[in-house]
Amino acid sequence: MFVSPAPVRFALTQRDDSRRGGITVLMAFVLPMLALLAAFCINLAQMQLVKTELAIATDAAARAGGRAFSEEQTVEAAKTAARLTAAMNEVAGEPYQLDTDDAANEFEFGVSAQTDGNTGRFYFTKVPTSDVAANLVAVSSVRINGKRTDDSLLGPVPFIFPNTFSIGDFSPVASATAMQVDRDISLVLDRSGSMDWKTYDWPDDADPWGEDSLVSAEDAGIVDLEWRYRNGRPQYIRRVSYNRGYDEYDLYDHAWEEVFGLGPAPNTPWEDLVLAVDAFLRVLDQTPQNEQVSIASYNSHGTLDCWLLDDFDSVRAAVAQLGPNGSTGIGNGMNSGKTAFTHENARPYASKTMVVMTDGNHNYGTEPNTVAQQMMSSSNLNIQTVTFGGGADQETMQEVAVTGLGRHYHADSGDELVSAFEEIANNLPTILTN
């Protein structure tokens, strides 16, 4: 029997329409579920992103606060640095804001230590901020408690799709602790001949070789004067000789202090350096960390004058045994200072710092920046440099500091030299412990 195709086409059309109706019903059920799932996933991704942003902002703030506290040793300096750094980072599309009020508990100060003193995780012990601010206790760590909660300045973070599963926002938290670490410090000191040269800035009306000055020096037993006489009267001084144990500096010092009343006579650069090293050690005595210091010195050649020691009186005694003479071999001094870090006294977990001081220009042996490059390629340390006086090669020592991931300091006076060494002593390295 022959059947026309029309009924067949009609039957197929009827079956297709019924399927379309079933899909519509299915999609009506599935689409809301897919939309709900998509909103959930987007909110979840938002939560992870904001948590990461908050962790980054908190870490950066802790590092900045820890560094400022190391350099300035004040609570306010740490809070200011951390707050400004936090605001440079966005959390949920807004510059992150830290609350500096002590009651908010977003800033904490304390001590971090390992349970066994050598290895393992660091644990933070809080000290009341008021005690730290009043300098009643020394601390080594700054903790930042970052949060976007109801009691924070910015409040909780609203979801991109609020009210999903009846939740409109979330409250991420993060914390980071910046701890100042122990240091092994190698001081590399210039003892070239120029360190024994004094500079006197005489006023126009002050002449140490004037007759009044010389006569006063003779009365003090510093010089012996030979006069030219005429008609039995002294006419002028023909010759000046120094008595035993005296030299030109003694004459100048006497004129400066006793004849012209200009105050204490200038020090030699070496005398100023001895005072600066003493100030450096006195600062280290007040830090909560355990520092060790070695002394290396150089003229043409370098010497290691004492190993790394935490007995600072012994370090001072080593410096007192030194005296200036010879040329300026800065690189040779750095090589001598480096050997302190390989001695058994060196601690494997202590930060390594080299401080290189000079008042002149390198003129003997290996170039200092070459030595710095060699050291940085094989050792984990930083190099700070200090130049003193108008004759120092600041450009070269700046290059050494850049190579050594450190900082260059320049001092034109003894007081500025002391300040530079004190700042280096206070500038403790920091690490994030959690």
ChimeraX attribute file (.defattr): number of C-alpha atoms within 10 A of each C-alpha:
attribute: neighborCount
match mode: 1-to-1
recipient: residues
	/A:1	3
	/A:2	4
	/A:3	7
	/A:4	8
	/A:5	8
	/A:6	8
	/A:7	10
	/A:8	11
	/A:9	10
	/A:10	10
	/A:11	10
	/A:12	10
	/A:13	11
	/A:14	11
	/A:15	10
	/A:16	10
	/A:17	10
	/A:18	10
	/A:19	10
	/A:20	11
	/A:21	10
	/A:22	11
	/A:23	11
	/A:24	11
	/A:25	10
	/A:26	11
	/A:27	12
	/A:28	11
	/A:29	11
	/A:30	12
	/A:31	11
	/A:32	11
	/A:33	12
	/A:34	12
	/A:35	11
	/A:36	15
	/A:37	13
	/A:38	13
	/A:39	18
	/A:40	18
	/A:41	12
	/A:42	15
	/A:43	20
	/A:44	14
	/A:45	12
	/A:46	17
	/A:47	21
	/A:48	13
	/A:49	14
	/A:50	22
	/A:51	20
	/A:52	15
	/A:53	19
	/A:54	25
	/A:55	21
	/A:56	19
	/A:57	29
	/A:58	29
	/A:59	26
	/A:60	22
	/A:61	33
	/A:62	34
	/A:63	26
	/A:64	25
	/A:65	32
	/A:66	32
	/A:67	27
	/A:68	22
	/A:69	28
	/A:70	26
	/A:71	19
	/A:72	14
	/A:73	20
	/A:74	15
	/A:75	21
	/A:76	15
	/A:77	19
	/A:78	25
	/A:79	27
	/A:80	18
	/A:81	19
	/A:82	30
	/A:83	25
	/A:84	17
	/A:85	23
	/A:86	26
	/A:87	16
	/A:88	15
	/A:89	20
	/A:90	16
	/A:91	23
	/A:92	19
	/A:93	10
	/A:94	11
	/A:95	16
	/A:96	24
	/A:97	23
	/A:98	28
	/A:99	19
	/A:100	15
	/A:101	10
	/A:102	12
	/A:103	8
	/A:104	13
	/A:105	14
	/A:106	18
	/A:107	25
	/A:108	20
	/A:109	29
	/A:110	20
	/A:111	20
	/A:112	23
	/A:113	18
	/A:114	12
	/A:115	11
	/A:116	9
	/A:117	9
	/A:118	11
	/A:119	10
	/A:120	10
	/A:121	14
	/A:122	19
	/A:123	14
	/A:124	21
	/A:125	13
	/A:126	15
	/A:127	16
	/A:128	13
	/A:129	17
	/A:130	13
	/A:131	12
	/A:132	17
	/A:133	15
	/A:134	10
	/A:135	13
	/A:136	10
	/A:137	14
	/A:138	18
	/A:139	23
	/A:140	23
	/A:141	31
	/A:142	33
	/A:143	30
	/A:144	28
	/A:145	21
	/A:146	28
	/A:147	26
	/A:148	24
	/A:149	16
	/A:150	12
	/A:151	11
	/A:152	16
	/A:153	14
	/A:154	17
	/A:155	14
	/A:156	18
	/A:157	20
	/A:158	17
	/A:159	20
	/A:160	16
	/A:161	15
	/A:162	14
	/A:163	11
	/A:164	15
	/A:165	9
	/A:166	7
	/A:167	11
	/A:168	14
	/A:169	19
	/A:170	16
	/A:171	16
	/A:172	18
	/A:173	14
	/A:174	19
	/A:175	18
	/A:176	22
	/A:177	30
	/A:178	27
	/A:179	30
	/A:180	27
	/A:181	19
	/A:182	21
	/A:183	20
	/A:184	26
	/A:185	27
	/A:186	28
	/A:187	25
	/A:188	30
	/A:189	29
	/A:190	31
	/A:191	29
	/A:192	24
	/A:193	17
	/A:194	21
	/A:195	23
	/A:196	16
	/A:197	13
	/A:198	16
	/A:199	12
	/A:200	13
	/A:201	9
	/A:202	13
	/A:203	9
	/A:204	6
	/A:205	7
	/A:206	15
	/A:207	17
	/A:208	20
	/A:209	13
	/A:210	11
	/A:211	12
	/A:212	13
	/A:213	21
	/A:214	24
	/A:215	17
	/A:216	17
	/A:217	24
	/A:218	18
	/A:219	11
	/A:220	12
	/A:221	13
	/A:222	21
	/A:223	22
	/A:224	17
	/A:225	16
	/A:226	13
	/A:227	14
	/A:228	13
	/A:229	12
	/A:230	9
	/A:231	6
	/A:232	7
	/A:233	9
	/A:234	11
	/A:235	11
	/A:236	13
	/A:237	15
	/A:238	10
	/A:239	10
	/A:240	14
	/A:241	14
	/A:242	17
	/A:243	12
	/A:244	9
	/A:245	7
	/A:246	13
	/A:247	13
	/A:248	13
	/A:249	16
	/A:250	16
	/A:251	21
	/A:252	23
	/A:253	20
	/A:254	22
	/A:255	24
	/A:256	23
	/A:257	14
	/A:258	16
	/A:259	18
	/A:260	16
	/A:261	11
	/A:262	15
	/A:263	10
	/A:264	11
	/A:265	19
	/A:266	20
	/A:267	17
	/A:268	16
	/A:269	25
	/A:270	24
	/A:271	15
	/A:272	20
	/A:273	24
	/A:274	17
	/A:275	16
	/A:276	21
	/A:277	21
	/A:278	20
	/A:279	19
	/A:280	20
	/A:281	22
	/A:282	14
	/A:283	16
	/A:284	22
	/A:285	16
	/A:286	11
	/A:287	19
	/A:288	16
	/A:289	16
	/A:290	14
	/A:291	22
	/A:292	24
	/A:293	24
	/A:294	27
	/A:295	24
	/A:296	29
	/A:297	30
	/A:298	30
	/A:299	26
	/A:300	22
	/A:301	19
	/A:302	23
	/A:303	19
	/A:304	22
	/A:305	19
	/A:306	20
	/A:307	23
	/A:308	23
	/A:309	18
	/A:310	18
	/A:311	13
	/A:312	19
	/A:313	12
	/A:314	14
	/A:315	22
	/A:316	16
	/A:317	11
	/A:318	17
	/A:319	20
	/A:320	10
	/A:321	8
	/A:322	15
	/A:323	16
	/A:324	18
	/A:325	16
	/A:326	14
	/A:327	20
	/A:328	26
	/A:329	27
	/A:330	34
	/A:331	26
	/A:332	26
	/A:333	30
	/A:334	30
	/A:335	23
	/A:336	21
	/A:337	30
	/A:338	23
	/A:339	16
	/A:340	24
	/A:341	22
	/A:342	12
	/A:343	11
	/A:344	10
	/A:345	14
	/A:346	22
	/A:347	16
	/A:348	12
	/A:349	12
	/A:350	16
	/A:351	20
	/A:352	22
	/A:353	24
	/A:354	23
	/A:355	24
	/A:356	27
	/A:357	27
	/A:358	30
	/A:359	26
	/A:360	23
	/A:361	17
	/A:362	22
	/A:363	14
	/A:364	15
	/A:365	14
	/A:366	16
	/A:367	16
	/A:368	22
	/A:369	21
	/A:370	12
	/A:371	20
	/A:372	21
	/A:373	13
	/A:374	13
	/A:375	19
	/A:376	15
	/A:377	10
	/A:378	8
	/A:379	11
	/A:380	11
	/A:381	18
	/A:382	22
	/A:383	24
	/A:384	23
	/A:385	26
	/A:386	24
	/A:387	27
	/A:388	24
	/A:389	17
	/A:390	13
	/A:391	13
	/A:392	20
	/A:393	16
	/A:394	22
	/A:395	10
	/A:396	16
	/A:397	27
	/A:398	21
	/A:399	18
	/A:400	25
	/A:401	22
	/A:402	17
	/A:403	21
	/A:404	23
	/A:405	13
	/A:406	18
	/A:407	19
	/A:408	21
	/A:409	21
	/A:410	21
	/A:411	19
	/A:412	14
	/A:413	16
	/A:414	21
	/A:415	12
	/A:416	16
	/A:417	26
	/A:418	20
	/A:419	17
	/A:420	22
	/A:421	25
	/A:422	21
	/A:423	17
	/A:424	20
	/A:425	22
	/A:426	20
	/A:427	17
	/A:428	24
	/A:429	20
	/A:430	23
	/A:431	15
	/A:432	18
	/A:433	17
	/A:434	15
